[in-house]
Amino acid sequence: MRLCLCNEVLRPFDFARQCTFAAELGYDALEVAPFTLATEPHRLPPGEVAALRRSAQGAGIAVSGLHWLLLTPPGLSLTTPDPQVRAKTREVLSGLVQLCADLGGRYLVLGSPAQRRLEPRREAEGRARAMELLAETAAGAEEAGVIVCLEPLAPVETDFVNTVAEAAEIVHAIGSPALRTMVDCRAAALAEAEPVPELLRRWLPTGLVAHVHLNDRSGLAPGQGEDRFGPVLAVLRELDYAGDLGIEPFTYRPDGPGAAAFAAGYLRGLSEMLS
């Protein structure tokens, strides 16, 4: 398992400093939010992408993947009936798939709750449109050699795909090896009927879960809230999970770098105790 820091936690730093700082804390990789790179990250010139990859390599850290895909440029949507917005969203997703591959990433986390909300009384049409874009994106990901992870999120954030079971149904329907789902501990704690360790024990053996986000249901970093992550790590070890663990707090205590440092120490300590 690789420990990966979601890079928006270090947004006050430039990318090279993010890489160096995360490596110094003991992270194995950065999980990159494209909006931290540019207003149109799907159009980054090859030279700039190569420079980003060199920065990571020079710091001795990998880029594990991308997340928070549709925040920028503004106005994107998976479910909209507007053909121009759909075309733009398709273009952005295609470009980000290639960006992920060019940075050496393994996966893209498709969360973006605001960009997948369903229009009231037209929910079925919105789901169908999302399925179409997901299938097209998965086909591109398959060609690029990366995986798209459809992220279940809590109902307080979105009304489309709230549980792993709902995401798995879509993954099965599309049937692409490049489309999987994932477990976000905060979202799962808020939306699922069973505790996160049991959720992982049920779904990891299916092969449908390709990524895990570690965060507290409060939005704090792991170890800073009420949730305990020892049982989560124990199940991941028990089931020989060999993927990445993305650290994605939303509330930074005392600040982004401090939250990143706390999470690294807490999770490394738990890992050593379980060894």
N, C-alpha and C positions, 0 to 999 in steps of 0.2 A: 504494500500500500504506500502510495506517495501522499505526503501532506502538502496541500496546495492552498495558497492564499489568494483570495479574490482581490484583484489589484486595486479596486476602487477604495479599499480601506486605506491605501497609501496615496490617494489621489493628490495630496499636496506636493508629492515628489514627482520629478520627471521619471520617465520609464526606466532609464538606466539606474537611477537611485532606487527605484522600487525593487529592481532585480537584486541589487547589492544588499539592500536592507533586508529583504526577505531571506536571502541566502544566509546572511549573518545570523538571523533568528533560527535557522535550521530548517526552513521550508525547502521542499524538493522542487517546487514549481510555482508559477503564477497562473491563476485562472483569470483571463483577461476580459474585462468589460469593454467592448469596442468603443463605447462613447468616451472612454478616457483617452483614446488615441487620436480621434479626429471627429469633426461633425459629420463627415461622410466616410466612415472607416472602411466601408465596402469598396471604396474607390482609392484606397491608399496606393501610391505608386510603388512599383516593385523595389525601387531603391530604398524607400522608407521602410518597407516591410523587411527587407534584408538587414537594415540597420537595427531594427527592433530585435530581430533574431540574434544578431551579433551581440547586442547588449546583454541578452539573457545568457548566451553561451559564455561571454566574458566573465559574467558573475558566477558561473557554475550552477545555473538554475535553468530548468526547462519551462516552456510554455505548455501547460497541460491541455488547455482548451479555451473556449470562449463562453461567456454567459451574458445575460442581460442584453439580448441581441437587438431588440427593436426599439430601444429608447431614442435613438437618433439615426437618421434624420426624423423630425417630428411627423406625426400624422399617419404612421404605418398601422396596418391591421391585417390579421389573418382572416377575419370574419366579415369584413365589410362587403356590401354589394357594389361599391364604387369601383368600376373597372380600372380607373387610373391609379387609385390607391393600391389595389391588388397588384397591378403591374409593378409599382414601385416597391412594394413589399417583397414581391418575387425577386426583383433585381437585388435588393439588399440581402436577402437570405442567400442567394446564389453567390454574391460577392463575399459574404462572411464565411461561407463554407470553404471557399478558396483561400481566404485569409487564414483561417484556422490551419489548413493543410500547409500553407507556406510558412507559418510560424512554427511548425512542428507539433501542432496540437493533435489530440486524439478525439476530441468531442466538442460539440456545441450544446449548451443547455438552453432549451427554448422555454423560457419562463414568460417574461413580458406580459404580466396579467392585464394591464390596461389595453394592450394591443390584441387581445383575443376575447374580449367581452362580447356577449351575444346581444343582438337587438331584441327587445321584448316582443313576444308574439311571432318572432321570425327565427326562433332558436334553431330549428331544424335546418333552415337554409344556411345559417351562419356556420353550423357544424360541418355541413357539406362543403362549404367553401374552404374552411380550415383544413379539412381532410385532403382536398385537392392540392392545396399549397404544401401540406406536409408530405404528400406523396412525391411531388416534384422536387422538393428540397432533399428528401431522402435519396432520390435517384442521383442527384448531384453529389451528395455526400458519399454514396457508394462509389461513384467514379473517382472522387478525390481521396478516398481511403480514410474517411473520418466518420464519426457516429453522431447523429442528432438525438439528443435526449429530451423527450417531451416531459416537462416538469410538472407534476401535480402541485397545485397551490391551493391554499385555504379559501373557503367561500368568501371570507372578508376581502379577498383580493380580486377574485375573478369568479365567474359563474360557468366556466368551461374547463373541465378536467381538474377535479378536486382531489381525486384519490388515485392510488397506483392501479387499482382495478379498472378505473375509467381510462387511464392512459394505456393500460395493457390491451384493452379492447380495441383501441385505435391502432396500436402497434400491430396486433394480429390482423386487423382488417386491411391495413396497407401492405403488410407482408414483405417489407424490405429489411434486409439484414443491417442496414445502416440507420434504422429507426428503432430506438429503444426508449425506455423510461428510466426514472431515477427516484431516489428517496431524498427529500429535503427534510431534515429533522424538525425544523420549526413548522413547516407546513403540515407535516405528518402528525405532529403533536396536536395541532389545531383542527385537523380534518379527519383523521383516520379513527376507526373504532377501537383499534388495538394499539398497545404501546409500540414504540419504534423498534425495539429489539425483536418483538414477535412479528412485526411487519416485515422486517428484513429476513427473519428466519423462514417466513412463508414465501417471499418473492425472489430472493436471491437464487435459490436453486432452479428457478424457471429459466434463467439466462436473460430475462427481460430487463433487469436492472443493471445499467451500465455505469452508474455514477452515484455518489453520495455527497450531500452537503451537510456539514456539521454546524449547527447553530442552535441557540436556545430559543424556546417558544416566545420569550420576551423580546427577541431581537438582539440580545447581547451575544458576545462571543461564548464559545463553549467553556463551561466552568464558572461563568460570571452570573448565571441565573440559577433557577431552581432545578433544571433538567440535569441529569447525571449521564455521562457519556461512557463510563466504564462498561456497563452492560452492552452498549452499542458496539464498542470496539471488540468486546469479547465475542459477540455473535459474528462480527465480520471476520475475526480470526478463525473461529470455529468453522465457518463455511468457506475458508480459504479465499476470501475476497482479495483480488489482486489489482483492483482499480484504484482510482484517485479519490481522495477525501478533500473536498473543497471547503475551506473555512470562510463563511459568509455572514459575518455579523452585520446588522443594520444600525445598531446603536453602539457608538464607540465610547468605551469607558477606559481610561480618561480621555483618550483620543484615538484616532485610527492606528498610529504606530504602537500605542500602548496596548490596545485591544489585540493587535496582531502578536505582540510579544507575549501577552498573557496566554493566549490560545495555544501558541507554540509550546510554551513551557508546560501548560496543563496537559495537553494531549501527549507530548513526549513522555511526561511523567507517568501518565496512565498506561501508555504502551510498554514502558519498562516494567511496571508492576505486573502486567499481564504476561510478560515474557517468561 
